[in-house]
């Protein structure tokens, strides 16, 4: 059995709990504002850089901010 599997499951479970909390609490959840700020920064980068598009930057920025919120 892979030794990394329990850590992966913890990370996935943490992500589920965090997303669920953000969906239930909306702007009152502590992760919502940083993730939205990351999405805005990513969208701005996507608009300014010719290599990536606005939606790709938005998703990448939100994903990066979300990952930073749940990693331990």
Beta strands, then each sheet from edge to edge (+ up, - down):
end
